[in-house]
Amino acid sequence: MDSAMRRRALLKRTAQWAALALPSMHLAIAQGTHEGDEEPGETEMRGPARAPLPLKSFSRRPLMERLALAPDGKRFAALVNAEAGTMLIVRSTTGGTPQALMSTDNLEFMFSWIRWVNNDRLVLGLRYPSRREERFLGSWATMETRLVAINADGSNPINLVKPRGAAAKDLRWAQVQDEVLDFLPDGKHVLLQLPSNDRNVDTAVFKVHVDTAERSTYFTARDRIYDWVTDASHQIRVGLGRTEQGSTTIWVCDADGSNWRKISEYGAFDRARLSPMGFGLDPNQLYVQALHEGLTAVFTLDISKADSQPVLKLAHPRYSLDGALIHDERGEAVGVRNAVLGETASFYWDARYKAWQKEIDEALPKRFNQLYAGARNGQDFVVTSE
């Protein structure tokens, strides 16, 4: 098979993976060109060179971002940006007209992230500038966040942290309300970390129903712990705390939730500091970020052993890998996704994902390609190409 035939065959295969939002985006993969990507005589056929793009073309938001596939791979959600603002849309991966669920002018509020909780319902984080005011203390500017759930057809939108009622009065000072730790496998609940109440800044974990916003305590707050991490079994396994002197502490427990212990303490400028990322399928293997040759790299740490030292998992010679873990359909950690030069980039250590990335790059040469998101069925993926 010659290179052209192989490219067409792989493009067809790639199209089966990709859930691209608009026909123009599909054409961008199939027909888009980059400087230096012309075939002989192609420049003459196209005519005079195009004029340079205006500066505003580089300052605009991307046409589409935050693509997310439904668990069954049949629909996707995305944020579509235009001059007038940003719109949350849902569309079938087989085509059809996108359905707008909600929109913003990016002045009153902004979208932070979106995620499918089941095949019919999404959860999203919103942020907006505000001011807090308290008698005798004055007022101050804040950036507030809220957690919202909405059906894929636009029905039943709900604030998942109730703004009114007996359950809400204990959280009136909670500025950050969208820190979802985990999505439970029943497709009906998320784990959300919030202050226990107005009088306690320590963070507890709540189990919240995405249809009703009813919440119950999943894990009680602990003294001076401000952040939690779950494992693949949705067990709270890691806590990040802060001492009165300002040092950061890392606490871990066994897989059954017992034997909490401190494994690390470091200051703000300590070069040996560790940053927990999460777990794969091994309940004793914690992924952490730490410095390696001057850049942030990914390490693993066996938390079942008292004297365990970080083992290098993945490093890059030019970029810090300071993003979030990428998990496959089973919950195994396969790589890390983070921002590089203003763009989202994915880096893998898993052989299967590395092979897929290589095939896509060979099919779409001289472009920036990545497996952007995958469905939980392990068969459908979003492929982006620029």
N, C-alpha and C positions, 0 to 999 in steps of 0.2 A: 504494500500500500504506500503510494507516494505521500509527501508531506501535506499536500493540499487535501487529498482524500481523508487522511488521518485527522486533519484539523476539522473538516466538516463532520466526520463521524463523532469526534469528541465534543464538538459544539452541540451536536444533537443530544449527546449524553448529558452535557452540562445543562442544557435547557430543561431536561427532565429533573435535574436537581434544583434549578433556580426558580424562585418565586419572585419574578421581577414585576415592579409595580405598574409601569406604564409601557405602552408599545415603544416609545422613544428610548426607554432604557434597554429593552430587548435589542433594538437596532444598534444601540451604543456598543453592545457586545459583538453583534454579528458584523457590523459595518464600520464601527468607529476606527479612526486612525490616530496615530501619534506622530510627532515629528521624527523622521528617520525610519518610518514604517512603510514607505511607499515601495511599490513594485516598479521595475524599470518602465519609464514612460508614463507613470501614473500622474506625476506632477504636470506634464504637458497636457494630459487629457483633462485635468481639472481646471486648467486655465490659470489666470493670474493668482499670485499668492494672496491669502486673506489678510486683511488689515489686522494689526495687533488688537487684542481684546482690551476694552476699557478697564480702568482700575477697579471700578465697582464690581466687575465680574469676579474678582478675587476676594472681595469683602462680603459678598452675599452668602447667606446660608446655603448649604447644599439643597438641591431640589428635593431630595428625599433622604431621610435618616431614621435611625432606630428601628430598622426592619425586624419584625418578630413573627416567626411561624407559629401557627396553632399546633397543639400537640399532635394532631393527626395529619398535619401537613396540608390540609385542604384550603386553608385561608391564611392570609398574612395581614398584619397591621403595620402601619408606618406613619411617620410624621412627614407631611408634605409642606414645604415652605414656599411662600409666594410673597410678593411685595406687601400684601395686606396683612400677612401674619402666617400662622402655622395651623394646619388642620390634621387631626387624627383621622385616618381612614382605614377601612377594612376592605379587602377584595379577595375573591376566589383566586387560587393559584392557577386555575384553568382559564382565566380571563373574565371579562365582564366589566361593568361599571363600578368603580370604587364607591363605597358608601362612607359619607362623612359622619363621624360620631360627635365630635366637638371641635371647636376652633378657638384661637386666641390671637389678639393683636400683638402679643409679646410685650405688652405694657402692663396690663392688669395682672396677668399671670403667665407663666411659661411652663412648658412640658419639660420634665427632667428625664423620665424613663417610662417604658411601657413593657408589659409582660403578660402573656396569656396564662391564666390560672387553670382554665380547662378549655375545651373546644368552643365554648360559647361565651366566655366572659374574660374580660381583661382587667388588669390592675395597673394603675399608673400613678406616678408621682408628679405633683405640681409644686411650683415654687412661686413666691410673689413677695415683693418688698412691702414692709408694713412698719408700724411703730407700736411700741409697747409703752404703757403709761401706768404709773403706780403712785399713789398718794405719798407725799414726802420724799419720793425718790426721783420724781421727774419723768421724762420720756426719753426713749432712745430708739434708733432705727434697727430693724431686724430684717432678716430674710427668712420668711416662714415657709414650711413645706407641708403639704397635705397629701393624703392617700385616698384615691378614688377608685371605685370599681364600676364598670359599665358593661352591658351586654354587647355582643358583636353587631346587633341590629340597632344599637343606640338606646335601648330601653333600660330601665332600672338603674340609672346612675345614682351612686350613693357615696357619701363621705364615710370612709371606714373607721374614722375616729369621731364618734358622735359629737357634734358641736353643742348639743343641748342635752339636758336630762341629768339624772343622778350620777350616771357613770362618767359624764363629761366634766363635771365641776371640779374633779380632782386633777384635771389635766389642762386647766386654762392657761398655764404658763408653758406648756410644751410647744416650743417653736418648731422643732423638727418632728414631724409625724409620719414620715414615709420610709423609715429605716426597716425595710423588710429583710429579715434574716434568711427565711426559708419559705418554700412553697410546699405544702404537705401533699402527699400523693393522692388524697381523696378528692383533690380538685375543688375543694370547698373552703379551705382554711389557709391562712398564711400566718407565719410567726413574725410578730412585729415588736421591736424594742422601743419602749417608752419609759419615761420616769414613772416610778410607782405612784406618785401623787405630787401635789404641789409642794409638799414639805420634805420631799426626798428627791435629791438630784440623781441618786444612784438608779441605774437602769434595770428594769425588769423586762421579761419577755412575755408577750400575750399571744394567745391563740385567737385569731379574729376570723369570723365567718364572712366570706366575701359577698354573700347575698343580703345579709341582715345587719352586718357590722357588730353583731354580738361578740363580746370578747370575754375571755377567761384567762386567769393567770396560768401560764405555762411553766415559768421559771421565776422564782422570787429574786428580788434585788439583793445584791451583796455589797458590803461596805466598800465604797470607793472604786467600784467596777463600772465602767461607762460603755463597754462594747462587748458583744458576745459573738461566738462563732459556733455553728452547728456542723455535724458530720453527715455522712451519706444516709445515716439512719435517723436523721432529724433530732439527734440528741445534742443538748448544749454541752460542748466539750472544751471551749477555750473562752477565757475572759481577759479583757485588757483593763487594767486599773491605773490609778495614779496616786502616788504617795503625797503626803503633806509637803514634802520637799520638792515635788514636781517631777520625780522620776516616774517612768512608765514601767508597769509590772505585767508579766504574762503568767496567767494561771491556767492549768489544765487539769483534767480529771480522767479517770478510766472510762472505758466504753460503757460501763453500766451506770455512770454518773457519780461514782464514789471516788474517794481519795483525791480531793482537790489539793493542789500543791503549786507553789510558785517555781517556775523554771527559768525566769529571766527578769532582770531589772536593769534599766539603763537610763541615762540622762538624755536630754534633748540633742546634745552634740556628740554622743557616744557613737563612734564609727562601727562598733560591734553590735549595734542594735538589730533586733529581729522584728519583722512585721508579719503576723500571721495572715495567711491568705485563705486557708480552708483545707478540706480533705478530699481525697478520692475515695475509692472503695475500701482501702485499708484503714481501719479505724484508729490505728496507732501511728500512721504516717501523716504528719502535719506539714503542709507546704508553707514555707515562709520566704520572705524577701530579705536579702541582706546585701551588703556591698561586696563586690568581687572585682578586683582590679579597677577600682574607682567608679564602677557603674553598678546599679541595682541588678541582681540576678535572682533566680529562683532556686531554692534549696529544699530538701526534705529533712525532717527531724523526727526521729523515732521517740515519741513521747512516752513509750512504755519503759524506757531505760533512763535511769537517773543521770547517767553521765553521757548521754547521747550528744553528739556534735552534728551540726548541719552538714549535709552532703550536697554538693553542687548537682543540680538537676538540669538547668539550662541558663546559659549566659549568651550575650551578644557582644561582639567586639566594638560596636558603635553606639548602641542604644541601651538605656536602662529599661529593664523589664519590670515596671512598677505598676502594672495593671491588674486585672482580675483573672482568676482561673477560668479556663474553658473546660466544660464537662461534656462527655458524650451521652448517648441515650441511656446508658446504664448508670451514670453518675460517676464514672471514672474521670479523673483529671487528665487532660490530653495536651494542654498548652496554656498560653497566657495571651490575653488581648489587652493592648494598651495603646495610648496615643503616641504617634511618632510623627514629628514635624507637622502637627495639626491634623493628621489623619489617623483613623483607627487601623491598627495592624495586628495580625495574629502570628504567633510564633509557637511551633509545636515540638514536642518531644515524642509524641505517639507516632509509631511507624505508619499506621493506617492513614492518619491525617496528613502526614508528610507526603505520602505517596499521592493522595488526592490533590494536594496543593501543587505537586510537581506536574501532574497530568493537566490541571487547569492552566498552569503557566505555559506549558508546551502548546496547548490549544489556543491560548490567547497571548502570544508573545509580545514583549515590549509594552506591557500594560501592568498596572498594579492590581492584582487579583487576590481575592481572599474568600474563604468559606466564612461568610458573615454570621450565619445563624443556622441552626438545625432543628428539625422537629423531633419530638420525643420518640417517634417511631423508628428513628435511625435511618430512614430512607430518603427523606426530603431535606434539602438544604437551600439556603439563599447564597448565591454566588454574586459578589460584586466585582466589577471590573472598571477601571478608570484609565 
